[in-house]
């Protein structure tokens, strides 16, 4: 019975998040008299409770046309498409990797058609032209501070991590400002924690530098300029050792006073691990879990269903049975069994734990409350929930992940200000 519930949920989630798991490749399609089709076309796929931006790209190469699909709201680019029919006035393509088709007619500068995937059909009208993304908070040169490219080593795991130290404006080695190691959320990400063309860690590093705080942000193991370290079999504990190596590296420089850790999502769990091991002098937990992994992920699933207008009676047992029916991933196995209680309870350094009330990935009412109850009472600790902010701490409408890339704001200015003021207060 429980497995059936999990199976039905999986089917519903597939309907809701049609483009969630996409795989990149390249393929050539033949074109005959299709000059009007060449270029990029952008449209919104309306899924009822949410919408996704879809981009079709048609580029000519050696007498053929290379056709690919992007889902920028999900950070997916270059999904291969193959031709069923292509001309100056109509197009029919198939995207094999996600079991989808798109058929449309050209009407001036528009494509008017239908997107179909696994039995579900949705109208999709597209306008010729590339999607223009505005990210007003991304810092632009010239910068009033200096940066330094560095590497540090996690010897146990054979990982060399590459990163950037951003020094505060007017940095003076004699002053020894505080420094913060930035640790990203789950999945391999670069030093900017880049997601859907947002760069939260770049924005944070810039803001901190303008407010007297140094940072070290780094590419996750085996990502971008970082090399080595097993990723396939790695768990949060393994990634914690990468972060610990970063803390040790900063201490060895002897350029800074207090050395803290700011972690986002999974990175917040790592921050508490470092806090409980007395590796960090202070920590900032951005959307960190405060309950056991399976409980946190079950609450996430139910919130996503609820926001999408579907039944949300999924239990922890349902969630575990659904995962057991799929190929095992070591990171997932470890995370669903991870209970952060001891790490939070044993963290004695100052803590700023924050979350957004509209976060549907780490539910604030569940996790932030648990952190507050577990954390030892201390004058410098701060627990704060921000109204109407999502998992990325953006002002949002629904909180759904598909909205992240559609929002121009990278991170709430209030959150940036509060974090900088608190770090300067505890130092």
PyMOL commands that set and color helices and strands:
alter all, ss='L'
color gray80, all
select helices_A, chain A and resi 2-16+72-74+96-98+200-209+236-253+266-276+293-307+316-324+330-337+341-345+364-374+401-406+413-426
alter helices_A, ss='H'
color red, helices_A
select strands_A, chain A and resi 28-30+39-46+51-61+64-71+76-80+82-86+90-95+100-107+110-117+120-128+147-154+159-166+179-183+194-195+198-199+214-218+227-228+259-264+282-286+350-356+382-386
alter strands_A, ss='S'
color yellow, strands_A
deselect
rebuild
show_as cartoon
